[in-house]
Structure formats: C-alpha cells, structure tokens
Amino acid sequence: MQDSADPKSENPLRLGDFLPYRLAVTSNLVSRLVAKAYQSRFGLTIWEWRVVAILGEGTPMTAQAIADSAAMDKVSVSRAVRSLVERELVQRENHGSDGRARLLRLTPGGADIYREITPVALAEEAALVDELSAEEVALLAGLLDRLRRRAEGLMGE
C-alpha cells in the first residue's frame, strides 16, 4: 500500500490537469491579454479596469459590492478605487442608508474612458474566441456560469 502523501501514489495530483489551476492560469492569461490592449493607452491596471467596467454599467455601488460581484479581494478593490478617485475617474458619495458606506460612480472622465476601452476589450474578446463556433462560445459561457454558481453554493455551505 502506498502512502497518500507519496507523489507516486495511485491518484497523484497533476497540477496541469487540476481544473482550479487550469481555470486560474487561463483567467490570468486572458486578463493579461486584454490588459495589454488598454494599460499603455489608458494607464489602468487590471483591477482598475474591472472597477471601471463594473461601474460603467451605470449602477453606483459600494466597494464591497464591487468586490463581491467580481470575486475580487477587498484590498485590490480599495487600492483601485483610491487610485481612480485620485485620478478623478471615480467619485464617492454618501450612501443614504449606511453612513459608513460610500457609493461609487464614474465621473464624466471615467465614463469617457469606459466608452473608449469597451470596443477595445470587446475586440480582444472576439479575437480570443475567433476559433470557436457560436455554439461553443455559448456552451463555454453556460459551463462557466454553472461552475461559478456551484462554487458560490459550496462556499456558502
């Protein structure tokens, strides 16, 4: 009988085949690909772009709501928000129901950048999925949604 800690055991973890690892690597590569298209032109980090993109949908949100919706850690969101506020791309306003929370929204300059970056990001997405059929893109989107919902469910248990 082999020890389960032995790398030669019957069911060793092969990192390259481990789904969470593969998803993380793919996510990082795709994020860097899209970031290349806007970092030098707009001077935004990946985290700042995500905040701009979320707020660009038009609904003011707290930093915590942004972190929750994008599964980003609070520290990354706080740094991105601080930088965007300093650059006058995002503004904070008091949240009516919670005196401690601040709602965030894009400034007119932030909205301009969002409108300029959006076609660039969509073009990168189109280039990425260019070799997939429409059915494969829809299947991938559905599978990713199911995995996300399952992970959320497991996190709640």
N, C-alpha and C positions, 0 to 999 in steps of 0.2 A: 504494500500500500504506500502510495506516495503522499508526502506532506503537501497540504493545500498551499502553503507558502512557497513551495518549491516551484521555480519557474518552469520546470519540466513536467508539472502535474498534467493530468488529463485535460483540464479546461483552463489553460492559462489565458490571462487577459492579453489580447493582442491589440495594442493601442490603436493601430491603423484600422482595425475592424470595429472598434468600440464606438457605437453611434454617438454618444455625447461628445466624444473627442472629434469625430468627423464633422458634426454639426458646428462645433466651436471653430475648428480650423476653416471650414467653408465660410462661416459667418465673418471671421476676421479677414479672410482674403477678399470677400465681396465688399465688405466695408472699406477696406483699403483701396480697392479698385475704384469705387465710387468717390471716395475721398480725394483720390488723385485728381479727379476732374474739377473739384471745387476748392481744394486747400490753397493752392497757389493763387488762384484768381480772386478768391473771396476772403482768404485768411482765416477760415473756420476750421476748428478741429472736428473730428468725427462726432464728439459729444455735443459741441456747439451746434453743428448741423442738425443733429437729432432734435435738440430743443427747438431750433428754428422751424424744422419741418413739422413738429407736433403743434407748435403754436400757430404755424402758417395755415393750419386747417380752420382757424378762426375762433376757436373756443378758448377764452382765458382759463388758465389752470394754475394750480399751486405747483411748487417744485416737487412736492411729494406725489401729486397726481401724475406729473410727467415721469418721475422715476418709476411709479407703478405701471403706467401704461407702456413704457418702453423697456421694462425689466432692467433698468439702469440703476446702479447704486447711487445713494443719496449724495455721496461725496462728489462723484463725477458730475451729477446734475448741478449741485451747488457751485462748483467751480465754473462750469459752463455758463450758468445763469449770471454769476458775478461778472465774468468776462463780457458777456453780451450786454449787461446793464452798463458797464463801464464804456463800452463802445457805442452806447445809445441805440442798440438794435432791439433791446427788450426793455420794457418798463414794468415796474412793480406798482401795484395799487392795493389799498386795503381791501381785505375780504370782509364783506358785510357781516357774515355770521360768525366769523372766527377772528378775533382781534389780533391773534399771533400770526395767522397765515396771511400771505400776500399773494394776490392773483398776478400772474404774469401774462403779458400780451406783447406782440410785436409792435415796435414803433413804426412809423411810416418808412423809415430807412430799413428796418428789419423786414418789413413786408416787401419792399423793393428787392432786397437780396433774395428772399424766398421765391419771388416770381422769376428772378433771373436764374437761380440754381435749379428750380424744378425741371425745366426742359433738359438741362444737362444731366441730372440724376436719372430722369426717365430714359434718356438716350443710352446711358450706361446700362440700365436695366434691360433695355431692348437688345443691346449688343450681347449681354450676358446670356440671355435666353434664346438668342437667334437660332441656335441649332436644335431647339426643342420645338415640337409642334404645339399648336394652341391647346390641344388636349393634354399634352404632357405638362404644360405650364399650369393648366387648371388642376390637374392631378397633384402636382407638386404643391401648389398653394393649399389645396384641401388637406393633403397629408401634413403639411407644416402646421396648419390650424389645428388639426386633431392632436398632433404631438404637443402643441402649446397648451391646449385645453387639458390634456391628460397630465402634463407636468404641473399645471396650476392645481388640478384636483389632488394630485399626490402631495403637493406642497401643503395643501390645506388639511391633510389627514394627520 
